[in-house]
Amino acid sequence: MTVYIDPPTWPGHGRMWSHLVSDESYDELHGFAARLGVPRRAFERDHYDLPSHRYADAVAAGAVEVRSREVVRLLLAAGLRRRKGSGSRLP
């Protein structure tokens, strides 16, 4: 059971963002995010959006750094990938 994070290279709302994902379950991901103090509203379909200033916090808490392409591969392999328009933001 591992949580992964990609580099903060995604622009939005005047910031740069990372994606935080699990290769095991949404429960694992939600638990990890809660321990970091990340609000549940930051969850979108299959990942958490994490602002660049929280990147080091996630890594220090045990998130494994991966390339952005790897995030999608991990989600697909775990059966956790949810594309836009696939339903609820919160599982």
C-alpha positions as CSV (number, residue, x, y, z in Angstrom):
1,M,0.0,0.0,0.0
2,T,1.6,3.2,-1.2
3,V,0.5,6.8,-1.9
4,Y,2.2,8.6,-4.8
5,I,2.6,12.2,-5.7
6,D,3.7,13.8,-9.0
7,P,5.6,17.1,-9.3
8,P,3.7,20.3,-8.9
9,T,3.5,21.1,-12.6
10,W,-0.2,21.7,-13.0
11,P,-1.3,25.3,-13.1
12,G,-4.6,26.5,-11.6
13,H,-6.0,29.3,-9.6
14,G,-2.6,31.2,-9.6
15,R,-0.7,28.2,-8.1
16,M,1.0,25.0,-9.2
17,W,-0.5,21.7,-8.2
18,S,0.4,18.0,-7.7
19,H,-1.8,14.9,-7.8
20,L,-1.9,12.6,-4.8
21,V,-3.0,9.0,-5.6
22,S,-3.2,5.5,-4.1
23,D,-2.4,2.3,-5.8
24,E,-4.6,0.4,-3.3
25,S,-7.8,2.1,-2.4
26,Y,-9.6,5.4,-2.0
27,D,-9.8,4.6,1.8
28,E,-6.0,4.6,1.9
29,L,-5.8,7.8,0.0
30,H,-8.4,9.6,2.1
31,G,-6.7,8.5,5.3
32,F,-3.3,9.7,4.1
33,A,-4.8,13.1,3.0
34,A,-6.6,13.4,6.4
35,R,-3.4,12.8,8.3
36,L,-1.8,15.7,6.2
37,G,-4.8,17.9,7.0
38,V,-5.8,18.1,3.3
39,P,-9.6,18.9,3.1
40,R,-11.8,16.3,1.5
41,R,-13.0,19.0,-1.0
42,A,-9.5,18.7,-2.6
43,F,-10.5,15.2,-3.8
44,E,-11.4,15.0,-7.5
45,R,-12.7,11.7,-8.9
46,D,-9.6,9.6,-8.2
47,H,-6.9,11.9,-6.7
48,Y,-6.3,14.8,-4.4
49,D,-5.1,18.1,-5.8
50,L,-2.3,19.3,-3.6
51,P,-0.7,22.8,-3.9
52,S,3.0,23.1,-4.4
53,H,3.7,24.4,-1.0
54,R,2.4,21.1,0.5
55,Y,4.5,18.8,-1.8
56,A,7.4,18.4,0.7
57,D,4.9,17.7,3.5
58,A,3.4,14.8,1.5
59,V,6.8,13.3,0.7
60,A,7.9,13.7,4.3
61,A,4.7,11.8,5.4
62,G,5.6,8.9,3.0
63,A,4.2,9.7,-0.4
64,V,6.5,8.3,-3.2
65,E,7.5,10.8,-5.9
66,V,6.7,9.7,-9.4
67,R,6.4,11.4,-12.8
68,S,3.0,12.6,-13.9
69,R,2.5,9.9,-16.5
70,E,3.1,7.3,-13.8
71,V,0.1,8.6,-11.8
72,V,-2.3,7.6,-14.6
73,R,-0.6,4.2,-15.0
74,L,-0.8,3.5,-11.3
75,L,-4.5,4.4,-11.2
76,L,-5.3,2.3,-14.2
77,A,-3.4,-0.7,-12.8
78,A,-5.2,-0.4,-9.5
79,G,-8.6,-0.1,-11.2
80,L,-9.1,3.3,-9.5
81,R,-9.0,5.6,-12.5
82,R,-12.1,7.7,-13.0
83,R,-12.3,9.9,-16.1
84,K,-14.1,13.2,-16.2
85,G,-17.9,12.8,-16.4
86,S,-17.7,9.4,-14.7
87,G,-19.8,10.4,-11.7
88,S,-19.5,11.7,-8.2
89,R,-16.5,13.5,-6.9
90,L,-16.6,11.6,-3.7
91,P,-16.7,7.8,-3.6
